[in-house]
Amino acid sequence: MKKVEDYITTIPDFPEPGIMFRDITSVIQDADGLKLAIDEMVKLLDGVDFDVIAGAESRGFIFGMPIAYLLHKPFVLVRKAGKLPRETVSKSYDLEYGQATIEIHKDAVQPGQKVVLVDDLIATGGTMKAAAELIEELGGKVEKIIFLMELAGLNGRDVLKGYDVASVVSYEGK
């Protein structure tokens, strides 16, 4: 029986020498890989009481939306700045080289709602930390943050300390 990591393609020296790039497109391009990935992510939510799933642009949409569908939960978009049409709240955060800003609709999470955040990958944790802070700013509570894959060598869990974080697959390197 195959595991999710069997569907992940590793590309050495991309985008620069010494980096082992873990490509999830090979997971979603295979029907069995995609089903397995979603099923394994859903298992990470066993026993978790929550109201809403929120996914980070763009690959958090790929994984979060089918999870929301399967579990009959609403789905909230966490988008790059300037992409949402209604009133938003935003959060800027540091990247390795510069800054980024994400936003969600101001009415997407109601006070007291319990939220699960979803993304494909945890690397340094900055995007999900900003997303969690947006949820909390709106009065929501982040119940869990789940990822398909984790690059443990980048210590993203340290940035998300205090949150319940889980991933299906973990790689020690960067």
Secondary structure as GFF3:
##gff-version 3
##sequence-region A 1 174
A	DSSP	three_ten_helix	4	6	.	.	.	ID=ss1
A	DSSP	beta_strand	9	12	.	.	.	ID=ss2
A	DSSP	beta_strand	20	23	.	.	.	ID=ss3
A	DSSP	alpha_helix	25	28	.	.	.	ID=ss4
A	DSSP	alpha_helix	31	43	.	.	.	ID=ss5
A	DSSP	beta_strand	52	56	.	.	.	ID=ss6
A	DSSP	alpha_helix	59	71	.	.	.	ID=ss7
A	DSSP	beta_strand	75	80	.	.	.	ID=ss8
A	DSSP	beta_strand	88	95	.	.	.	ID=ss9
A	DSSP	beta_strand	98	105	.	.	.	ID=ss10
A	DSSP	beta_strand	114	122	.	.	.	ID=ss11
A	DSSP	alpha_helix	126	137	.	.	.	ID=ss12
A	DSSP	beta_strand	141	151	.	.	.	ID=ss13
A	DSSP	three_ten_helix	152	154	.	.	.	ID=ss14
A	DSSP	alpha_helix	156	159	.	.	.	ID=ss15
A	DSSP	beta_strand	165	171	.	.	.	ID=ss16
###
